[in-house]
Amino acid sequence: MIKRAIILYSLLFVLIIGVGLVMGAPFTTRLMVEAAAYSLIALGLNIQWGYGGLFNFGIMGFIMIGGFAVTFISVPINMEFWDSQGPFLLFKAIVAAGIGALLIIGANKLPRFGIKGKTFRIAQVLAWFSAYIIFRSQIDPAAKYIESTAGFVGGLGLPVVLGWVFGGILAAGVAYIIGKICLGLRTDYLAIATIGVSEIIRALIKNMDWLTKGTLTVSPVPWPVPKPQDFQLMGVQTLESFVYARASFLIVVLIVVLGALFLIQRAYSGPWGRMMRSIRDNHIAAASMGKNVKSRQLEIFIFGSVLIGIGGAILTSFAQIFDPGGYQPINHTFVIWVMVIVGGAGNNFGAVFGGVFIYIVWVLSEPVSQALFINISAISDGFGWGAIPEIESRALQMRVFVLGLVITIALRYAPKGLIPEVIHQQKENKKAQ
């Protein structure tokens, strides 16, 4: 298996070199930064599904959370907001949310005082309804005021790396709430529930103009390294400035990915990893051995979401724009699943390989298809059969076809992935003592 991994990574390296020779260094460095970020997201999904067997189809929601987090942390401070009544109105809304939370918590503790059955359910409904009314009575006027005066809250002007960290923390908090609600569901229901949660997150971020600026987008999001303009001010030529800036960004991202890979690999090779495999393979048997299955599943769901949130923050900061309308399930959920399936679920190196390889295929399939269609169209037109219409849109649609073809071939010849999971089992000593 190690030999296969070495061969595949060597071929991937040759592919990257070939892309660099054909497409140029600026394009290739941009491609590799994005591929590295996607490989980190694939690692997160691999933790959830490959380690724990959890069907998370809400990846897009956690990527959006990471993007919002780095935007909120790193975008410059909006003084129009801080010099207005907006902070005070938001403080009142936060207090109202706290009061609502206390009402809900209090209602959930009523059985301790002997209130059960129908009365308890009615109290819960009234608590939720009252909390909603109290919160909306404060957040609606605050949002309207902020949008009319300052546009949106703005950021905190802090370093970008802190935004990446906050993206992981915020994703962990949301994952905890989702996990407490959904992880008791069966696998297929969990998948459906996470899809719904992802769409809820997208709708909230897209429509909270006072906080995220909604479809108006936030730009530019800062970089953790000098940008091409900074290198140009140092006297570097325009083309080289993009290479230097993107290569610097790539180094930072690779440090994050390799650090996460090292820590995850160490954890999965120890007792924690053996416990998670036992829960994944037979949770009933694991529970009979005294393992708290739901707590361990919640733990692994949170860990995976942290990496997904950080990956989403990296993608947003590299693109320098936070556009809630640009997040699509096919780009930010389906492609991630293909990365893990093709790379090898349960194998960290397989997830990283799948993340980089599939993203390269996803990006290059459009220009390659377009060039192919142009040549075929020229030949067809020369024979009098007519040219191929709408080549650009057809080439864009070929991305899905090519990805489907790749996953079909992979599942046919490598059903466990190109670099499948390897479980080292202790051999029994059959010699007579």
N, C-alpha and C positions, 0 to 999 in steps of 0.2 A: 504493500500500500504506500509506503514511503517512496518507493521507486516511481510509482504512478504519479504521486503528487509532484515529485521533482520534474518529471517529464512534462506534465501539464503546465506547471509554472514556467518552465523553460520555453515552451511553445507560446505561452501568454506573453512572455517577455519579447520573444521574436515578433509577435503580432504588434505589440506596442511600438517596437522599433520600426516596423514596416509602416505603421500609421504615421509615425513621425516623419519618415522619409517622404511619404506621399502627400500628407496634409500639412506638414510644416510644424515647427516647434511650438508656436503660440497656440495653435489648435490642440495639439497633443497634450500640452501641459494643462490647458483648461479641461480637456477630457479626463485626464488622470485625477485632477482635484475632485471633480464630480464623481468619478468612479470610486475613489477612496472613501468619499462621504457615503455613497450608497453601500459600499462594503461594510461600513460601520453599522448602518441600518440593518443590513442583512445579518450581521452578527447578533443584533438585538432580537430579530425574529427567530434566528437559530436557537437562541437561549429559550425563547418561549415555546417554540414548536419542536425543535430538535431535541431539547433537553426535557421539556415538560409536557409535550403533546398538546399544547394549548393553541387552538385555532383562532388567532388574532387577525381578523380582517379589517381592523380599524387602524391600520398603520398610518394612513394618510392623516388622521386626526392628530396623532402624536408628532408627526413631522411638522404639521401646522403649529402645534404648540411650541415646538423648538424654534420655528421661525419667528413666531410672535415674541418669544422670550428674548432672543438675541436682539430683536428690533427694540423692544422696550428698554433693555439694559444699555445698549450701545448708541442709539440714535441721540443726537444732541438735545439738550434740554429746551423745551418750548416755554420761553419766558412769558408769552401771552397767556398761557394757562396758569402758571404759578403767580402771576400778578393779578389774577382775576379772583372771582368767588368760587372758581371751580374746585380747588382743593378742599374748601370747607364743605361744599355740597357733596363731594365724594366721601368725605369723612362721615357725614351724616348717613350716607347710603351704606357705608361699611358698618356703622353702629346698628343700623336697621337690620342688616344681614346677620349681625351677631345676635340681636334680639330674636330674630326668626329662628336661628339655629338653636338657641336656648329653649325656645318653645317646642321645637321638634324633639330635642333630646329629653326634655321634661316629659313629653307625651309618651316617649318610648320607655320611660322608667316607671310609668303608672302601675304595671303589674306588681311591682314591689310593694305597693300600698294596697293591694287587693283588688285593684280595678282591672278586670279582664273581660274577655268576650266582646260582645257588641259595643259596650260602652268604651272599651279600649280602642276599638277600631274607629269609632266616631271621633274620639279625642285625637287620634292620629290625623284623621282627615282635616279636622278643624285646625290643628296645629300647622299642618302644611299650608292650608288655605290662608290662615292668618299671617304666616311668615311670608307668603308670596305677596299679599296685599301690602304689608308693612314695607317690604323691600322695594316693590314697584313704586310705592308712593314717594320714595326718596330718589331712586335711581333715574326715573324718567325725567323729572325736572332737571336733575344734574346733567344728564346726557344732552338734553336739549340746550341747556345753557352753554355747555362746553363746545358743542358743535357750532353754535351761533357766534361765539366770541373767539375761541382759540383754535377751532378746527378739530383738534384732538389733543390728548394728554401730552403726547411726545415721549421722549425717552429720558434716561437718567445720565447719559453722557459718560458711562463707565467703560472700561476696557472690554473689547469684544470677547476675549476668552472667558470673562465672567459671565457674559451672555450665553456662551456655550454651556457653562456649568449650570446656570440658572435654567437653561432649556432642559437639561437632564433632571434637575430637581422638580421643575414644574410638571414635566411628563410623569415623574414618579408619583407626585401627589394626585394627579388625575388618574393614573393607573391604579392607585390604591382605592380610590372611590369606585372606579369601574369594577375592579377585581372583587371588592366586597359585595357588589351587587350581582355580578355576572358569573363568577367562577363556580358557583354552585350548580350552574346549568350544564346539561350534557353537551358534548363537543359540537354538534351541529347547531344547537341553540346558542351556544357561546359565539360561534362564527356570525350568526345572524345578529345577535345583540351587539357585537363589536362594530359591525357595519353601521347599525343604527346610531351608535354612540359617535362614530367617526363623522357621520353626516350632521349630527347635532353640533359637534365641535366646529365643523366647517361653517354651518349656518350662523353660529354665534360670532365667530371671528369675522365672518364676512359682513355681518350686519351691525356690529358694535363700532360704528364709525367714530364715536367719541374716544375709543380706546385704541383701535387698530387702524383707523382711517378707512376701513372697509375696502371697497373696490377702487378707491382713489389711489391706493398703494402708498407705501412709505419708501422714500429713496433720497439720498444714498445711505445704505447701511455700511458702517465702517469696516475696514479690514484689520486683522491683527498684525499685518506686515505692511511695508510700504507699497503703495499702489503704483501702477504704471506711470501716472502723472508725476509721482514723487521721484521715480528714477529718471524721468525725462528732465526734471529740474536739475538733476545732478549731471546732466550732459549726455545721458544714454540715448541712443537712437530709438525711434518709436517702436520698431519691431522687437529689438532686444529688450526694451523696457517691459513689454508684455510677457516675454519669456522669463525675465528675472523676477517680476512680481508674482506671476503664477507659480513659478518654481519655488519661491519662498513660501507661498501659501501651501503648496503641496507638501513641503517639508514639515510644516506645523501639523497638517492633517495626518500625515504618516506617523508622526510621533504619537498622536492620539489613538490612531487605529492600532499600532503595534503595542502600545501600552495596554489598551483594552484586551487585545488578543492574548498578551502574556498573562494578564490577571485571570481572564476567563479560562484559559488552558490550565493554569495551575489549580484553579478551583474545581474544574471538571475532572481533573485527574485524581482528586482526593476523595475523602469520604462523602463530602457534599455531592460530588458528581455521581457517585454510586447510589446515593439515596435518591437523587432526582431521576436516575434511570429506572430505579425500582418503582417509583411512583408512576412514571410514564408508561412502563410496560405492564404493570398490574397494580393499580392504585388500591384495589381491595386487599390484596395480599400485603401491601405496604402498610395500610391502615391497621390490619390485624397484627402487625409487628410493632404497633405503638406509634407510628408516624402520623403527625398531624398533616393530612394530605392537603386540605384547603389552605392552611397557612403556608406550606411549602410552595404550592401553586401560586399563591398571591405573591410570595417572595420572588419567584422566578419571573412572574408577569411584570413586576415592578422593575427588576434588573434589566430585562429586555427593553422595556419602555424608556429607561434612562438612556440607553445607547441610541434608540430611535430618535429621542428628543434631541440629543447632541448632534446626531447626523442631520436632522432637519435644520438645526441652528447653523451648522456649517454651510449647508447648501444656500440658505438665505443670505448669510454674510458674504459668501463668495459671489452670488448673483448681484449683491448690493441693492436688492429691492425685495420688499415684502408685499406680495400680491396675493391676497386670499382667493381671488378668482382664478389664479393660475394652477391651483391644486386640483388634480383630477385623479379619480380612483385607479385608472389604468396606468398612469405614470407613477403613482405613489403608493400603490398597494399591490396590484397585479404583478408589476415588474419585480417587486421585492420578493414575492413568493416564487417567481420563476428563478430568481437568483439562488435562493436557498434550495429549491428542488433540484435544479441542475447541478449546483455545486456539491451538494451532499448534506442532507439534514443530519444534525448531530455531530458534525465535524466542523470545527471552527475554521480550519484551513480551507475546507470545501466551501464554506459560506463566503469567505473573503475572495476566493477564486471566482465563485459564481457571481459575486457582486461586481467585480472588475470586468470579467468576460462578458456577462450579459449586458452590462451598460455599454460597453464598446459596440457590441452587436446592435443594440437598440439605437444608438446614435448614428452609426455608420450605415445602417440599412437604408436610411432615406437617401443620402447622396449617392450611394452605390446604385440603388434602384433607379434613381433619376438619370444617372449616366447611362445605365443599361437601357432604359426606355428611350432616351434620346437617340442612341445608336440604332436600336431596333426600329424606331420611328423613321429615321433617315432611310434605312434599307427598305422598309415597307412603302414609304412614299416614292422611293426610286423605282419600285416595281409597279407603281400605279395603284397600290392597295389603300392609299391614304395614310396620313400621319396619325399617331396616337394622340387623342385629345386629352387635355387637362393632365399633363405629365406630372406637374408639381404635386397636385392633390393625390394622384395615384401613387406617387413615390412615398408620400407621407403615410398613406394607408398600408403600404407594404411593410412598415415597421411591425405592425401587429401580426401580419402573415409570417414574416421571418421569425419573430419570437415564438409563434405557435409551432412553426416547423422545428425550431431548435429544441423546444421542450418535448415535442413528440419523438424526435430522434433520440434525445437523451433518455427519456423514459423507456424507449424500446430497447436500447442497448446498455443502459446503465440505470436501471430502475431505482437504485439507492443513491444515485448521484455520481458525478464524475470522481469525487473523492469521498467515498462513503464513510460512515462512522465505523470506528475500530474500537472494539471492546476487548480489553486484555483480560482473559480469565486465567485464574490460577490452575495449573495442572496438578492433578492429584498424583501423589507418589504411590505407584502401584507395586513398588518393590516390597517384598516381605521384610518386615522389621525383625 
